[in-house]
Amino acid sequence: MADLARTIKRAGTMDAMVEDDDVVDVDPGGEGATAVTTAAFDELETRDQACGSVRGYAFDVHASSIEAKEEAEKSIYVFLLLLARYGHLAAKKVARADSLFEEVAAAAVRGYMGGSAAGVEAVAFGPTRRKKGKGFRSAVDDLCARLGEGGGVTEEPAASDQKDAKLDVVAWTPFPDSRRGKLIMFGQCATGKNWHGKVTELQPESFCRLWLREALHITPGKLFFVPFTIPDHGWNIAISRAGIVFDRCRIAAHATDIPAPIVKKCRQWTRAVLARHVLL
């Protein structure tokens, strides 16, 4: 805490130290350094609580200090932190961090909805399509087959320029009777600092009407995933436009059942970014 206060006093600002959504004004000369430092540690405690389990947050927060937990670099929280700070191209030779993020997001919503043990299914729609070399239409057909609803992809319009039609993650909770009419969630992921402009892009009802041969009798709910932390002053706006929002802390709290190959890739990417930017 003392180191942070001294840094603020020397610089007279925190512009180079804050995340995209944080705005901190510091009086030249350091008069506001104590207040800002206290606020910073309050925020650390808030994030610690928001991450839920003891394994969710990668740091131990003490009264006047913070330290990384053992093997913190292997945590999903640190992967998300570095993704937010340095962007998805920070270690592009190691892995596509945007695709990894979509896989982590799928795990997070699966955990939030009850987990695999409760029968919840969640897929990262984009990465699944890319890994199997499928086109958009084939991917929609496969998704409908897994859902047991939707009847497959429509013949029109052409999908050549639609990419994934803003759909990145799909989660659902089936019933034992396998009949139609279940809880289905559509999600979009945004890893860039321009995520604010994407909160209304995914419209589940429009997606279904445009791309599915048969209407879903219950319109899917809406999810939005970002690797950033969203402050209180922007939270209500985000959820009113994007639906259920998973920010960094919510993802870290619920993404506890990530496939082992994805965990390994996330750790490799994290290690590469740390080696480049933190000089490990």
C-alpha positions as CSV (number, residue, x, y, z in Angstrom):
1,M,0.0,0.0,0.0
2,A,2.8,2.4,0.9
3,D,4.6,1.6,-2.4
4,L,1.4,2.4,-4.4
5,A,1.0,5.7,-2.5
6,R,4.6,6.7,-3.2
7,T,4.2,5.9,-6.9
8,I,1.0,8.0,-7.1
9,K,2.7,10.9,-5.4
10,R,5.7,10.8,-7.7
11,A,3.6,10.6,-10.9
12,G,0.7,12.8,-9.7
13,T,-1.7,10.5,-11.7
14,M,-2.8,6.9,-12.1
15,D,-3.5,7.1,-15.8
16,A,-0.9,4.4,-16.6
17,M,-2.0,2.1,-13.9
18,V,-5.8,1.7,-14.3
19,E,-7.9,-0.4,-16.5
20,D,-10.1,0.8,-19.3
21,D,-13.2,1.3,-17.3
22,D,-11.6,3.0,-14.2
23,V,-11.3,6.8,-14.0
24,V,-9.1,8.1,-11.2
25,D,-8.2,11.8,-10.6
26,V,-5.3,12.5,-8.4
27,D,-4.3,15.9,-7.3
28,P,-0.8,17.0,-8.4
29,G,1.6,16.8,-5.5
30,G,-0.1,13.7,-4.0
31,E,-2.8,15.1,-1.7
32,G,-5.2,12.5,-3.0
33,A,-2.8,9.6,-2.9
34,T,-4.0,8.2,0.4
35,A,-7.6,8.2,-0.6
36,V,-6.9,6.6,-4.0
37,T,-4.7,3.9,-2.4
38,T,-7.4,3.1,0.1
39,A,-10.0,2.9,-2.7
40,A,-7.7,0.6,-4.6
41,F,-7.5,-1.8,-1.8
42,D,-11.2,-1.6,-1.2
43,E,-11.6,-2.7,-4.9
44,L,-9.2,-5.6,-4.4
45,E,-11.3,-6.8,-1.5
46,T,-14.4,-6.5,-3.6
47,R,-12.8,-8.5,-6.4
48,D,-11.7,-11.2,-4.0
49,Q,-15.3,-11.6,-2.7
50,A,-16.7,-11.4,-6.2
51,C,-14.5,-14.3,-7.4
52,G,-16.3,-16.6,-4.9
53,S,-14.2,-19.6,-4.0
54,V,-10.7,-19.4,-2.6
55,R,-9.4,-20.6,-5.9
56,G,-11.2,-17.9,-8.0
57,Y,-9.1,-14.9,-7.1
58,A,-5.4,-15.2,-7.8
59,F,-4.2,-12.9,-5.0
60,D,-4.2,-12.8,-1.2
61,V,-5.4,-9.4,0.0
62,H,-4.1,-8.3,3.4
63,A,-4.7,-5.1,5.4
64,S,-1.9,-3.2,3.7
65,S,-0.5,-5.5,1.0
66,I,-1.4,-7.9,-1.8
67,E,0.6,-10.9,-3.0
68,A,0.1,-13.5,-5.7
69,K,-1.1,-16.9,-4.5
70,E,1.1,-19.9,-5.1
71,E,1.0,-20.8,-8.8
72,A,-1.1,-17.8,-9.6
73,E,0.1,-17.7,-13.1
74,K,-1.8,-21.0,-13.7
75,S,-5.1,-19.4,-12.7
76,I,-7.9,-18.5,-15.1
77,Y,-8.2,-15.1,-13.3
78,V,-4.6,-14.2,-14.4
79,F,-5.4,-15.4,-18.0
80,L,-8.4,-13.0,-18.1
81,L,-6.4,-10.2,-16.5
82,L,-3.6,-10.4,-19.1
83,L,-6.1,-10.8,-21.9
84,A,-7.8,-7.5,-20.7
85,R,-4.5,-5.7,-20.3
86,Y,-2.6,-6.8,-23.4
87,G,-5.2,-8.1,-25.8
88,H,-5.9,-11.4,-27.6
89,L,-2.9,-11.0,-29.9
90,A,-0.3,-10.8,-27.1
91,A,0.9,-14.3,-27.7
92,K,-0.7,-15.3,-31.0
93,K,2.0,-17.8,-31.9
94,V,1.0,-19.8,-28.8
95,A,-2.8,-19.8,-29.1
96,R,-5.8,-17.8,-30.2
97,A,-6.7,-16.2,-26.9
98,D,-10.1,-15.1,-28.2
99,S,-11.0,-18.7,-29.0
100,L,-9.7,-19.8,-25.6
101,F,-11.8,-17.1,-24.0
102,E,-14.9,-18.4,-25.7
103,E,-14.2,-21.9,-24.3
104,V,-13.6,-20.4,-20.8
105,A,-16.9,-18.5,-21.1
106,A,-18.8,-21.7,-22.0
107,A,-17.3,-23.3,-18.9
108,A,-18.4,-20.3,-16.8
109,V,-22.0,-20.4,-17.8
110,R,-22.1,-24.2,-17.5
111,G,-21.0,-23.8,-13.9
112,Y,-23.4,-21.0,-13.2
113,M,-26.3,-23.0,-14.5
114,G,-25.5,-26.0,-12.3
115,G,-22.6,-27.8,-14.0
116,S,-22.2,-31.0,-15.9
117,A,-23.4,-33.1,-13.0
118,A,-26.8,-31.4,-13.3
119,G,-26.9,-32.2,-17.0
120,V,-26.1,-28.6,-18.1
121,E,-24.5,-28.5,-21.6
122,A,-22.5,-25.5,-23.0
123,V,-20.5,-25.2,-26.2
124,A,-18.3,-22.5,-27.6
125,F,-20.0,-22.2,-31.0
126,G,-17.2,-20.4,-32.8
127,P,-14.2,-22.6,-31.7
128,T,-16.2,-25.8,-32.2
129,R,-16.9,-24.8,-35.8
130,R,-13.3,-23.8,-36.5
131,K,-11.8,-26.9,-35.0
132,K,-13.9,-29.3,-37.0
133,G,-13.5,-27.3,-40.2
134,K,-17.2,-26.8,-40.6
135,G,-19.0,-24.0,-42.3
136,F,-21.5,-21.9,-40.5
137,R,-24.5,-23.8,-41.9
138,S,-23.1,-27.2,-40.8
139,A,-22.3,-25.8,-37.4
140,V,-25.9,-24.6,-37.0
141,D,-27.2,-28.0,-38.1
142,D,-25.0,-29.7,-35.5
143,L,-26.2,-27.3,-32.8
144,C,-29.8,-27.9,-33.6
145,A,-29.3,-31.6,-33.4
146,R,-27.7,-31.3,-30.0
147,L,-30.4,-29.0,-28.8
148,G,-33.2,-31.2,-30.2
149,E,-34.8,-28.0,-31.5
150,G,-34.6,-25.5,-34.3
151,G,-34.8,-28.0,-37.2
152,G,-31.5,-27.0,-38.7
153,V,-30.3,-24.0,-40.7
154,T,-32.5,-22.2,-43.1
155,E,-31.7,-22.0,-46.8
156,E,-31.7,-18.2,-46.9
157,P,-29.9,-15.9,-46.5
158,A,-26.4,-16.7,-47.5
159,A,-24.0,-17.0,-44.6
160,S,-20.7,-16.2,-46.5
161,D,-20.3,-12.9,-44.7
162,Q,-22.0,-13.6,-41.4
163,K,-19.1,-15.3,-39.5
164,D,-20.9,-16.7,-36.4
165,A,-23.7,-14.1,-36.5
166,K,-22.4,-12.8,-33.2
167,L,-23.1,-16.1,-31.5
168,D,-20.1,-17.4,-29.5
169,V,-21.6,-19.5,-26.7
170,V,-24.7,-21.7,-26.3
171,A,-25.8,-23.3,-23.1
172,W,-28.9,-25.3,-22.2
173,T,-30.5,-27.5,-19.6
174,P,-32.3,-30.5,-21.1
175,F,-35.1,-32.5,-19.6
176,P,-35.1,-36.3,-19.3
177,D,-38.1,-36.4,-21.7
178,S,-36.0,-34.7,-24.4
179,R,-39.0,-32.7,-25.5
180,R,-38.9,-29.2,-26.8
181,G,-39.2,-26.2,-24.5
182,K,-36.1,-25.9,-22.3
183,L,-33.9,-23.2,-20.9
184,I,-31.5,-22.1,-23.6
185,M,-29.0,-19.3,-23.4
186,F,-27.1,-17.5,-26.2
187,G,-23.9,-15.6,-25.4
188,Q,-21.5,-13.2,-27.1
189,C,-17.9,-12.7,-26.1
190,A,-15.9,-9.5,-26.4
191,T,-12.2,-9.3,-25.6
192,G,-11.4,-5.8,-26.8
193,K,-11.7,-2.5,-25.0
194,N,-14.4,-1.5,-27.4
195,W,-16.8,-4.0,-25.8
196,H,-19.2,-1.3,-24.8
197,G,-20.3,-1.0,-28.5
198,K,-21.0,-4.7,-28.8
199,V,-23.5,-5.2,-26.0
200,T,-26.5,-5.0,-28.3
201,E,-25.1,-6.9,-31.3
202,L,-26.5,-10.4,-30.4
203,Q,-30.2,-10.6,-30.6
204,P,-31.3,-14.2,-29.8
205,E,-34.8,-13.8,-31.2
206,S,-33.5,-12.3,-34.5
207,F,-30.9,-15.0,-34.8
208,C,-33.5,-17.8,-34.5
209,R,-35.8,-16.1,-36.9
210,L,-33.1,-15.6,-39.5
211,W,-31.1,-18.8,-39.2
212,L,-33.3,-21.6,-37.9
213,R,-35.7,-23.6,-40.0
214,E,-38.1,-24.0,-37.0
215,A,-38.9,-21.4,-34.4
216,L,-37.8,-22.1,-30.8
217,H,-40.9,-21.9,-28.7
218,I,-39.1,-20.3,-25.9
219,T,-36.7,-17.5,-26.9
220,P,-33.2,-18.0,-25.6
221,G,-31.9,-15.8,-22.9
222,K,-28.9,-13.4,-23.5
223,L,-25.4,-13.6,-22.1
224,F,-22.4,-11.4,-22.5
225,F,-18.8,-12.2,-21.5
226,V,-15.8,-9.8,-21.1
227,P,-12.4,-10.3,-19.5
228,F,-12.6,-6.9,-17.8
229,T,-14.0,-5.9,-14.5
230,I,-17.0,-3.6,-14.8
231,P,-17.3,-0.9,-12.2
232,D,-20.6,-0.2,-10.4
233,H,-21.3,3.0,-12.3
234,G,-21.4,1.1,-15.6
235,W,-23.0,-2.1,-14.4
236,N,-26.7,-1.3,-14.7
237,I,-26.2,0.0,-18.2
238,A,-24.3,-3.1,-19.2
239,I,-26.9,-5.6,-17.9
240,S,-29.8,-3.6,-19.3
241,R,-28.4,-3.9,-22.8
242,A,-26.4,-7.1,-22.8
243,G,-28.5,-9.4,-20.5
244,I,-26.7,-11.5,-17.9
245,V,-23.1,-10.2,-17.9
246,F,-20.1,-12.3,-16.9
247,D,-17.1,-10.0,-16.2
248,R,-13.7,-11.2,-15.1
249,C,-14.7,-12.0,-11.5
250,R,-17.9,-13.8,-12.4
251,I,-16.1,-15.9,-15.0
252,A,-13.3,-16.8,-12.5
253,A,-15.9,-17.7,-9.9
254,H,-17.8,-20.2,-12.1
255,A,-15.3,-21.5,-14.8
256,T,-14.3,-24.4,-12.6
257,D,-14.9,-27.2,-15.1
258,I,-12.8,-26.3,-18.1
259,P,-11.5,-29.1,-20.3
260,A,-7.9,-30.0,-19.6
261,P,-6.6,-29.1,-23.1
262,I,-8.1,-25.6,-22.8
263,V,-6.6,-25.2,-19.3
264,K,-3.2,-26.2,-20.6
265,K,-3.4,-23.7,-23.6
266,C,-4.5,-20.9,-21.3
267,R,-1.5,-21.5,-19.0
268,Q,0.9,-21.6,-22.0
269,W,-0.6,-18.3,-23.3
270,T,-0.3,-16.7,-19.8
271,R,3.3,-17.8,-19.4
272,A,4.2,-16.4,-22.8
273,V,2.6,-13.1,-22.1
274,L,4.2,-12.8,-18.6
275,A,7.6,-13.7,-20.1
276,R,7.3,-10.9,-22.7
277,H,5.7,-8.2,-20.6
278,V,6.8,-8.9,-17.0
279,L,10.2,-10.3,-17.8
280,L,10.0,-13.6,-16.0
